[in-house]
Amino acid sequence: MIDTFARGNLHGRLRRDRKALLWKLDGLSEYDARRPLTVTGTNLLGLVKHVASVEARYFGEVFDRPFPEPLPRWQDHDGSDLWAAEDETRDQVIGFYRRTWEHSDATINELPLDVPGHVPWWPEPHSHTNLFAVLVHVLGETNRHAGHADILREGVDGRTGMRPEHENRIDEEARAAHCAKIEQAARSAA
């Protein structure tokens, strides 16, 4: 019973966070979806592409269920999964992410949580793991990057939140007053 509960709960949260990450692209221009928003080049579409690659690897090759589309070898990682090249469309990146969902969901649904897996890019003795641990890890990665996307999107146009139905109308005056209060507290504390 605990396996059914754990699988359902973790998988449900992964599905929720996947959707939250994708929602951060809604309504953005191609430029705003792709442009570097930090000094390291982090961008919204790149976060989606990266999380798609993470899922494809963890729920694929770790359990000897390779993703059916070509992926660069993990040993050759060069950071290209963190941004979209000009010839990669938003629809292609989102389509890739959605196809990884299908592949990952099949792995999660078809294998027992204690099935052994091997993560060759993890150091020993941690490389030998199981589906439960990988599901927790990927959920953490997805949640982490959805949080990055939330902050980046807020910087682009002020939109925040996990889902459109929970988004509040932006009240610039209230936001400015709130930030002024926080700034004053920081200055006073300094």
C-alpha positions as CSV (number, residue, x, y, z in Angstrom):
1,M,0.0,0.0,0.0
2,I,2.8,2.4,0.8
3,D,4.3,1.8,-2.6
4,T,1.0,2.8,-4.3
5,F,0.7,5.9,-2.1
6,A,4.3,6.9,-2.6
7,R,4.2,6.4,-6.4
8,G,0.9,8.2,-6.8
9,N,2.0,11.1,-4.6
10,L,5.4,11.7,-6.1
11,H,4.2,11.1,-9.6
12,G,1.3,13.5,-9.1
13,R,3.7,16.2,-7.8
14,L,6.0,15.6,-10.8
15,R,3.1,16.1,-13.2
16,R,2.1,19.3,-11.3
17,D,5.6,20.8,-11.5
18,R,6.0,19.9,-15.2
19,K,2.9,21.9,-16.0
20,A,4.1,24.8,-13.8
21,L,7.4,24.9,-15.7
22,L,5.7,24.9,-19.1
23,W,3.3,27.6,-18.0
24,K,6.2,30.0,-17.5
25,L,6.5,30.2,-21.3
26,D,2.8,31.2,-21.9
27,G,2.4,34.5,-23.6
28,L,6.1,35.3,-24.0
29,S,7.7,36.4,-27.2
30,E,10.3,34.2,-28.7
31,Y,12.9,36.6,-27.6
32,D,11.8,36.7,-23.9
33,A,11.5,32.9,-23.8
34,R,15.1,32.5,-25.1
35,R,17.1,35.5,-23.9
36,P,19.6,35.1,-21.1
37,L,18.1,36.3,-17.9
38,T,21.1,35.8,-15.6
39,V,24.9,36.3,-16.0
40,T,25.3,32.6,-16.7
41,G,22.7,32.7,-19.5
42,T,19.8,30.9,-17.8
43,N,16.7,31.3,-19.8
44,L,13.1,30.0,-19.7
45,L,13.1,27.8,-22.8
46,G,16.5,26.5,-21.9
47,L,15.2,25.4,-18.5
48,V,12.4,23.4,-20.2
49,K,14.9,21.8,-22.6
50,H,17.2,20.9,-19.7
51,V,14.5,19.3,-17.6
52,A,13.4,17.3,-20.6
53,S,16.9,16.0,-21.1
54,V,17.1,15.2,-17.3
55,E,13.9,13.2,-17.4
56,A,14.9,11.4,-20.6
57,R,18.1,10.2,-19.1
58,Y,17.0,9.4,-15.6
59,F,13.8,7.5,-16.6
60,G,15.5,6.0,-19.7
61,E,19.1,4.9,-19.6
62,V,19.2,4.5,-15.8
63,F,16.7,1.7,-16.1
64,D,17.9,0.3,-19.4
65,R,14.9,1.9,-21.1
66,P,16.6,4.4,-23.5
67,F,14.6,7.3,-24.7
68,P,13.6,6.5,-28.3
69,E,15.1,9.7,-29.7
70,P,18.8,10.4,-29.9
71,L,20.4,12.2,-27.0
72,P,24.0,13.3,-26.7
73,R,26.1,11.0,-24.6
74,W,26.1,12.2,-21.0
75,Q,29.9,12.1,-21.0
76,D,29.8,14.7,-23.8
77,H,27.7,17.2,-21.9
78,D,28.5,20.7,-23.1
79,G,25.7,22.8,-21.7
80,S,23.8,22.8,-25.0
81,D,20.7,21.4,-23.2
82,L,20.5,24.7,-21.3
83,W,19.5,26.9,-24.2
84,A,17.6,26.7,-27.5
85,A,19.5,27.3,-30.7
86,E,18.0,29.6,-33.2
87,D,16.9,26.6,-35.4
88,E,15.1,24.9,-32.5
89,T,11.5,26.2,-32.2
90,R,9.6,26.6,-29.0
91,D,7.2,23.9,-30.2
92,Q,10.0,21.5,-30.8
93,V,11.4,22.0,-27.3
94,I,7.9,21.7,-25.7
95,G,7.2,18.7,-27.9
96,F,10.4,17.0,-26.7
97,Y,9.5,17.7,-23.1
98,R,6.0,16.2,-23.6
99,R,7.5,13.1,-25.2
100,T,9.8,12.7,-22.3
101,W,6.7,12.8,-20.0
102,E,5.2,9.9,-21.9
103,H,8.4,7.9,-21.7
104,S,9.1,8.7,-18.1
105,D,5.5,8.0,-17.1
106,A,5.7,4.6,-18.7
107,T,8.8,3.8,-16.6
108,I,7.2,5.1,-13.4
109,N,4.0,3.2,-14.0
110,E,5.5,-0.1,-15.3
111,L,8.4,-0.7,-12.9
112,P,8.3,-1.4,-9.2
113,L,9.7,1.4,-7.0
114,D,12.5,-0.8,-5.7
115,V,13.7,-1.8,-9.2
116,P,17.4,-1.3,-9.4
117,G,18.9,1.3,-11.6
118,H,22.4,2.6,-12.3
119,V,23.3,6.3,-12.7
120,P,26.7,6.3,-14.3
121,W,27.2,10.0,-13.8
122,W,26.7,9.7,-10.0
123,P,29.8,8.9,-7.9
124,E,30.2,5.6,-6.2
125,P,28.7,4.2,-4.1
126,H,25.6,6.3,-5.0
127,S,25.4,5.2,-8.6
128,H,23.5,2.1,-7.7
129,T,20.0,3.2,-6.9
130,N,16.3,2.4,-7.5
131,L,13.2,4.0,-9.1
132,F,12.0,5.5,-5.8
133,A,15.3,7.4,-5.3
134,V,15.4,8.5,-9.0
135,L,11.7,9.7,-8.8
136,V,12.5,11.8,-5.7
137,H,15.6,13.2,-7.4
138,V,13.9,14.1,-10.7
139,L,11.0,15.7,-8.7
140,G,13.5,17.8,-6.9
141,E,15.3,18.8,-10.1
142,T,12.0,19.7,-11.8
143,N,10.8,21.6,-8.7
144,R,14.1,23.5,-8.5
145,H,14.0,24.5,-12.1
146,A,10.3,25.5,-12.0
147,G,11.3,27.8,-9.1
148,H,14.1,29.3,-11.2
149,A,11.6,29.8,-14.0
150,D,9.1,31.5,-11.6
151,I,11.7,34.0,-10.6
152,L,12.9,34.6,-14.1
153,R,9.3,35.1,-15.4
154,E,8.7,37.5,-12.6
155,G,11.7,39.5,-13.8
156,V,10.4,39.6,-17.4
157,D,6.9,40.8,-16.8
158,G,5.9,40.5,-13.1
159,R,3.8,37.3,-13.5
160,T,4.1,34.8,-10.6
161,G,2.6,31.6,-9.4
162,M,2.4,27.9,-10.2
163,R,-0.9,27.8,-12.1
164,P,-2.9,30.3,-14.1
165,E,-6.0,29.9,-11.9
166,H,-4.0,31.0,-8.9
167,E,-2.5,34.1,-10.5
168,N,-3.5,37.4,-9.1
169,R,-3.8,40.6,-11.1
170,I,-0.6,42.6,-10.9
171,D,-1.0,45.6,-8.7
172,E,2.1,47.7,-9.4
173,E,1.4,50.2,-6.6
174,A,1.0,47.5,-4.0
175,R,4.1,45.7,-5.2
176,A,6.1,49.0,-5.0
177,A,4.9,49.7,-1.5
178,H,5.7,46.1,-0.4
179,C,9.3,46.3,-1.9
180,A,9.8,49.7,-0.3
181,K,8.9,48.3,3.1
182,I,11.4,45.4,2.6
183,E,14.1,47.8,1.4
184,Q,13.6,50.0,4.5
185,A,13.9,46.9,6.8
186,A,17.1,45.9,5.0
187,R,18.6,49.3,5.3
188,S,17.7,49.6,8.9
189,A,19.1,46.2,9.7
190,A,22.4,47.1,7.9
